Amino acid sequence: MLNMNRSMLIKIFGFTGLAALFIAAPPIVSNIYWISVLILTQIYILMAASMRTILLIGHISLGHIGFMLLGAYGSALLVMKAGFPFCMALIVAGFLSGLVGLALGYPFLRVRGIYFAILTLLTSESFRLVAFNWRGMTGGAMGLMGIPSPDAISIPGLGVIDFSTTEGYYYLTLVVICLSLMVLYRLERSRLGFKWRAIREAEKLAQAVGVNVMWYKLVCFAVACFFAGIAGALFAHFQRGLSADASSIFSVLTSIYLLVYIVVGGENKFAGPIIGAFVLSMTSEFARPLEEFQPMMIGGLAIVVVMLMPGGILGFLGQIRFWWSKVLKQETRQGIKG
Amino acid sequence: MNLSGQMIWQGLVNGLALGWIYVLMALGLTLIFGIMNIMQFAHGEIYMMGAYVVYYLTASFGFPLLPATATSMVIMALFGVILDRFLFRRLKGQVIGPIVVSLGLTLILMSSAVVFFGLYERSIPMLAQGSVNIFGSIVPKDRILAVAVAVLLTFCLHLFLKKSKYGQAMVATAQSPEGAILQGISPTKMSALAWAIGCALAAAAGALGGSLFMLGPSMGLLPLIKGLVIIVVGGMGSLPGAVLGGMILGLIDGLVPIIFGPALAALLPLLIVILVLVIRPQGLFGVEHE
């Protein structure tokens, strides 16, 4: 009981501390470059967390970035060509990605696990090439430029928040991403999440007790794609310009990075991808002088974690706590004896 | 767009050559998957390294192209055996581990290529100069030679799997790992063999691709994706399926951009895969498991 309370306390303190840190970050760093880095890190956090949601049903998506691309271009085009307000475009972009995920999930989720990874990889690369080559709609190789930033809003008590500044946009991203993470967390802890994990552990058994396996898998994939679309919309209006060439964020490499974030953080815990994305984004930001050695470092880290530290950072921390409690127990026992 | 018969013919020939390169990639991938149950996402980097080995052998040591390709195949086969021994054999049976390790390997090998070989593109000497006249149309000789080499390698693999003792042992391991062990077939030997053959095929594909097109550190991504798609379309572990899938994808790459434009060419493989999965989830020539 005491132990449980203690771990709850650690969690609560950890989350409030982290939240306070993120809220206080812009005045502390007070440097547009670093605030931009933090915005991108938040977007990566949402991407990694939603990608991990697919892992709950035991599938690995290597094309999550493709759905982010859908959301990014969808939202940008809705605002630019159809005159939608930003908040509407954000939601519609999410639903667009989710619906495409639902439609593609039906053929993709029928086949063996490894096929799903291949097919999502193909999907994201196809989306990228279409965006790269469809000159009339997406600007083709020139890219899509001049995406407007969201309109300023005034909140009673806080004054007017102007989202065209980096600080303003930072807080917008923070709010949207925290809400999304909360929804993902609640979903994982709900009966829906329970069914997802049941499907991963024993698909045949879940089917036998009356879980509509295909439907719940589809819902899981669509939810993950929805949040990828949201992340994409946030990205589009932050960057104000999109391009889909081979070296852009929408390449397959980003999907690989996301998977590495999840695994390094620890894929078994909800906080895993969040911590992995944060730690690795910061590490690679500080390792920027290394330039071309940077991907090498990330790849090497991924291999080391898989071979030596299964469970990632969080798994390792849990291991340390386990050893520590064993040491403590021995000491009490010796204390009792002595 | 002005479409001439010559352009379509050119696209057809290019598509066939590309298709056979993709087939070599797919065969290696499916061989490794069949034995180890591991999908080798770093296969594109093996392709790239194979091409660079050929480049350095021809440019620095003055090897002729075909011996250089053979040497590159041997070197890459050894590299594959090393990868198997020190990384992938330990991950057998895991789900997410091998995927992450092979993707991490992709990052490492790709950035090493940037560091050691540089970002700018290079080219291997052409397989053959000139062209021949078939049915009144001009076909470049190097495309014919590339297809011939790829067909020869595929045929050799077919013979090896069907006729030789080790090939039959590999087929047995793929069909039933436990049954093969009971017959005295060593699973570690088989996995080393699968990696060696798979990586040698990728190196050959890289040499062919590098001599037809250009060399660059990120050249491996496209053939990797095509090889993976071929496996899904043709069915895992099926040689005729791989050949048919390779021809379909190669012809799409060769013909569709000329006729319908690049956007549709990018989307068409995805549509074909979805169509195949809806009709036959196990692939065109695949066998249903479980």
Interface residues (C-beta under 8 A of the other chain):
Chain A: L55 G58 I60 L62 L104 P107 F108 R110 V111 R112 G113 I114 Y115 A117 I118 L119 L121 L122 T123 E125 S126 L129 V130 F132 N133 W134 A246 V252 L253 I256 L259 V260 V263 E267 E292 F293 Q294 P295 M296 I298 G299 G300 L301 A302 I303 V305 V306 M307 P310
Chain B: F33 M39 L87 R90 L91 V95 I96 G97 I99 V100 V101 L103 G104 L105 T106 L107 I108 M110 S111 S112 V114 V115 S218 L221 I225 L228 V229 I231 V232 G261 P262 A263 A266 L267 P269 L270 V273 I274 L277 V278 P281 Q282 H289
